[in-house]
Amino acid sequence: MEHAVFILWAYLGVAVLVAALVLYVAWDARRVAARLKALEARGIRRRSAGKAS
C-alpha cells in the first residue's frame, strides 16, 4: 500500500510541476508580446517583419 501512496504523490508532484511550467510559458509569452508591441510603437521593427513601406 505504501508504494501506491508514493506513486500517487509522485504523479501529483509531476502534474503540479507541468502545470506550473505551462503557466510560466503562457505568462512569459504575454510579457514578450507586450514588450514587442511597445518596441514597435516606438518605431523599432523586427527584421522578420519585412520592410515597412
GUNU-139845 format. One record per atom (N, C-alpha, C): residue number from 1; atom name; x, y, z. Coordinates in Angstrom, 2 decimals. Atoms other than C-alpha are relative to their C-alpha. Example, Ala and Ser with C-alpha at 12.3 -4.5 7.8 and 13.67 -1.06 7.14 Angstrom:
# residues 2
+-----+------+---------+---------+---------+
:   n : atom :      c1 :      c2 :      c3 :
+-----+------+---------+---------+---------+
:   1 :    N :    0.89 :   -1.19 :    0.00 :
:   1 :   CA :   12.30 :   -4.50 :    7.80 :
:   1 :    C :    0.90 :    1.20 :    0.00 :
:   2 :    N :   -0.82 :   -1.19 :   -0.06 :
:   2 :   CA :   13.67 :   -1.06 :    7.14 :
:   2 :    C :   -0.77 :    1.09 :    0.73 :
+-----+------+---------+---------+---------+
***
This chain:
# residues 53
+-----+------+---------+---------+---------+
:   n : atom :      c1 :      c2 :      c3 :
+-----+------+---------+---------+---------+
:   1 :    N :    0.82 :   -1.19 :    0.00 :
:   1 :   CA :    0.00 :    0.00 :    0.00 :
:   1 :    C :    0.86 :    1.26 :    0.00 :
:   2 :    N :   -0.86 :   -1.18 :   -0.04 :
:   2 :   CA :    2.86 :    2.39 :    0.72 :
:   2 :    C :    0.56 :    0.35 :   -1.38 :
:   3 :    N :   -0.50 :   -0.27 :    1.35 :
:   3 :   CA :    4.12 :    2.01 :   -2.82 :
:   3 :    C :   -1.02 :    0.80 :   -0.80 :
:   4 :    N :    1.05 :   -0.71 :    0.73 :
:   4 :   CA :    0.78 :    3.18 :   -4.20 :
:   4 :    C :   -0.05 :    1.46 :    0.43 :
:   5 :    N :    0.03 :   -1.38 :   -0.50 :
:   5 :   CA :    0.86 :    6.28 :   -1.99 :
:   5 :    C :    1.18 :    0.77 :   -0.57 :
:   6 :    N :   -1.18 :   -0.65 :    0.57 :
:   6 :   CA :    4.39 :    7.10 :   -3.15 :
:   6 :    C :   -0.22 :    0.31 :   -1.47 :
:   7 :    N :    0.23 :   -0.20 :    1.43 :
:   7 :   CA :    3.40 :    6.66 :   -6.79 :
:   7 :    C :   -1.01 :    1.11 :   -0.22 :
:   8 :    N :    1.00 :   -1.07 :    0.14 :
:   8 :   CA :    0.32 :    8.87 :   -6.38 :
:   8 :    C :    0.61 :    1.37 :    0.29 :
:   9 :    N :   -0.65 :   -1.28 :   -0.31 :
:   9 :   CA :    2.38 :   11.63 :   -4.73 :
:   9 :    C :    0.98 :    0.41 :   -1.09 :
:  10 :    N :   -0.94 :   -0.30 :    1.08 :
:  10 :   CA :    4.99 :   11.35 :   -7.46 :
:  10 :    C :   -0.74 :    0.53 :   -1.22 :
:  11 :    N :    0.80 :   -0.50 :    1.13 :
:  11 :   CA :    2.35 :   11.74 :  -10.18 :
:  11 :    C :   -0.57 :    1.38 :    0.30 :
:  12 :    N :    0.53 :   -1.31 :   -0.38 :
:  12 :   CA :    0.77 :   14.64 :   -8.30 :
:  12 :    C :    1.09 :    1.06 :   -0.09 :
:  13 :    N :   -1.11 :   -0.95 :    0.07 :
:  13 :   CA :    4.16 :   16.33 :   -7.98 :
:  13 :    C :    0.36 :    0.36 :   -1.44 :
:  14 :    N :   -0.31 :   -0.24 :    1.41 :
:  14 :   CA :    4.86 :   15.94 :  -11.69 :
:  14 :    C :   -1.10 :    0.84 :   -0.64 :
:  15 :    N :    1.11 :   -0.76 :    0.56 :
:  15 :   CA :    1.38 :   17.25 :  -12.56 :
:  15 :    C :    0.07 :    1.47 :    0.42 :
:  16 :    N :   -0.13 :   -1.38 :   -0.48 :
:  16 :   CA :    1.92 :   20.34 :  -10.39 :
:  16 :    C :    1.15 :    0.69 :   -0.72 :
:  17 :    N :   -1.14 :   -0.58 :    0.69 :
:  17 :   CA :    5.31 :   20.94 :  -11.96 :
:  17 :    C :   -0.31 :    0.32 :   -1.46 :
:  18 :    N :    0.35 :   -0.23 :    1.41 :
:  18 :   CA :    3.99 :   20.59 :  -15.51 :
:  18 :    C :   -0.98 :    1.17 :   -0.10 :
:  19 :    N :    0.95 :   -1.11 :    0.01 :
:  19 :   CA :    1.08 :   22.93 :  -14.72 :
:  19 :    C :    0.71 :    1.33 :    0.24 :
:  20 :    N :   -0.76 :   -1.22 :   -0.28 :
:  20 :   CA :    3.50 :   25.49 :  -13.27 :
:  20 :    C :    0.81 :    0.43 :   -1.23 :
:  21 :    N :   -0.77 :   -0.33 :    1.20 :
:  21 :   CA :    5.68 :   25.31 :  -16.39 :
:  21 :    C :   -0.89 :    0.54 :   -1.11 :
:  22 :    N :    0.94 :   -0.48 :    1.02 :
:  22 :   CA :    2.67 :   25.74 :  -18.69 :
:  22 :    C :   -0.43 :    1.43 :    0.33 :
:  23 :    N :    0.40 :   -1.35 :   -0.40 :
:  23 :   CA :    1.52 :   28.78 :  -16.70 :
:  23 :    C :    1.14 :    1.00 :   -0.19 :
:  24 :    N :   -1.14 :   -0.89 :    0.18 :
:  24 :   CA :    5.03 :   30.27 :  -16.76 :
:  24 :    C :    0.20 :    0.34 :   -1.48 :
:  25 :    N :   -0.20 :   -0.23 :    1.43 :
:  25 :   CA :    5.32 :   29.83 :  -20.53 :
:  25 :    C :   -1.09 :    0.94 :   -0.54 :
:  26 :    N :    1.09 :   -0.87 :    0.45 :
:  26 :   CA :    1.89 :   31.44 :  -21.08 :
:  26 :    C :    0.24 :    1.43 :    0.50 :
:  27 :    N :   -0.27 :   -1.33 :   -0.56 :
:  27 :   CA :    2.80 :   34.36 :  -18.77 :
:  27 :    C :    1.16 :    0.66 :   -0.75 :
:  28 :    N :   -1.17 :   -0.56 :    0.67 :
:  28 :   CA :    6.19 :   34.83 :  -20.45 :
:  28 :    C :   -0.33 :    0.39 :   -1.44 :
:  29 :    N :    0.39 :   -0.34 :    1.37 :
:  29 :   CA :    4.65 :   34.77 :  -23.93 :
:  29 :    C :   -0.77 :    1.32 :   -0.04 :
:  30 :    N :    0.76 :   -1.25 :   -0.06 :
:  30 :   CA :    2.24 :   37.54 :  -22.95 :
:  30 :    C :    0.94 :    1.18 :    0.30 :
:  31 :    N :   -0.96 :   -1.06 :   -0.35 :
:  31 :   CA :    5.11 :   39.54 :  -21.42 :
:  31 :    C :    0.84 :    0.39 :   -1.20 :
:  32 :    N :   -0.82 :   -0.27 :    1.18 :
:  32 :   CA :    7.25 :   39.22 :  -24.54 :
:  32 :    C :   -0.82 :    0.69 :   -1.08 :
:  33 :    N :    0.86 :   -0.64 :    1.00 :
:  33 :   CA :    4.33 :   40.10 :  -26.81 :
:  33 :    C :   -0.25 :    1.47 :    0.35 :
:  34 :    N :    0.21 :   -1.39 :   -0.42 :
:  34 :   CA :    3.66 :   43.24 :  -24.76 :
:  34 :    C :    1.26 :    0.83 :   -0.22 :
:  35 :    N :   -1.26 :   -0.73 :    0.21 :
:  35 :   CA :    7.32 :   44.20 :  -24.92 :
:  35 :    C :    0.25 :    0.27 :   -1.48 :
:  36 :    N :   -0.15 :   -0.22 :    1.43 :
:  36 :   CA :    7.42 :   43.71 :  -28.69 :
:  36 :    C :   -0.95 :    1.08 :   -0.50 :
:  37 :    N :    0.96 :   -1.02 :    0.39 :
:  37 :   CA :    4.29 :   45.80 :  -29.07 :
:  37 :    C :    0.48 :    1.39 :    0.41 :
:  38 :    N :   -0.53 :   -1.28 :   -0.46 :
:  38 :   CA :    5.89 :   48.59 :  -27.01 :
:  38 :    C :    1.16 :    0.46 :   -0.87 :
:  39 :    N :   -1.13 :   -0.35 :    0.86 :
:  39 :   CA :    9.04 :   48.48 :  -29.10 :
:  39 :    C :   -0.47 :    0.43 :   -1.38 :
:  40 :    N :    0.52 :   -0.37 :    1.31 :
:  40 :   CA :    7.07 :   48.56 :  -32.34 :
:  40 :    C :   -0.70 :    1.35 :    0.04 :
:  41 :    N :    0.65 :   -1.31 :   -0.14 :
:  41 :   CA :    5.09 :   51.54 :  -31.03 :
:  41 :    C :    1.05 :    1.12 :    0.00 :
:  42 :    N :   -1.08 :   -0.98 :    0.01 :
:  42 :   CA :    8.42 :   53.33 :  -30.58 :
:  42 :    C :    0.69 :    0.07 :   -1.36 :
:  43 :    N :   -0.58 :   -0.04 :    1.33 :
:  43 :   CA :    9.29 :   52.59 :  -34.21 :
:  43 :    C :    1.07 :   -1.04 :   -0.24 :
:  44 :    N :   -1.01 :    1.05 :    0.16 :
:  44 :   CA :   11.63 :   49.66 :  -33.63 :
:  44 :    C :   -0.70 :   -1.22 :   -0.58 :
:  45 :    N :    0.65 :    1.11 :    0.70 :
:  45 :   CA :   10.71 :   46.88 :  -36.07 :
:  45 :    C :    0.86 :   -1.25 :    0.05 :
:  46 :    N :   -0.71 :    1.27 :    0.07 :
:  46 :   CA :   11.62 :   43.23 :  -36.20 :
:  46 :    C :    0.49 :   -0.24 :   -1.41 :
:  47 :    N :   -0.52 :    0.31 :    1.32 :
:  47 :   CA :   13.77 :   42.07 :  -39.06 :
:  47 :    C :   -0.90 :   -0.97 :   -0.74 :
:  48 :    N :    0.86 :    0.99 :    0.64 :
:  48 :   CA :   11.36 :   39.22 :  -39.70 :
:  48 :    C :   -1.30 :    0.62 :   -0.50 :
:  49 :    N :    1.25 :   -0.65 :    0.41 :
:  49 :   CA :    8.50 :   41.72 :  -40.22 :
:  49 :    C :    0.10 :    0.53 :   -1.43 :
:  50 :    N :   -0.17 :   -0.52 :    1.35 :
:  50 :   CA :    9.93 :   42.81 :  -43.57 :
:  50 :    C :    0.15 :    1.52 :    0.02 :
:  51 :    N :   -0.19 :   -1.46 :    0.09 :
:  51 :   CA :   10.45 :   46.34 :  -44.82 :
:  51 :    C :   -1.34 :    0.70 :    0.06 :
:  52 :    N :    1.22 :   -0.82 :   -0.09 :
:  52 :   CA :    7.86 :   48.90 :  -43.85 :
:  52 :    C :   -0.04 :    0.99 :   -1.17 :
:  53 :    N :    0.10 :   -0.94 :    1.14 :
:  53 :   CA :    6.53 :   51.00 :  -46.73 :
:  53 :    C :   -0.44 :    1.35 :    0.44 :
+-----+------+---------+---------+---------+
***
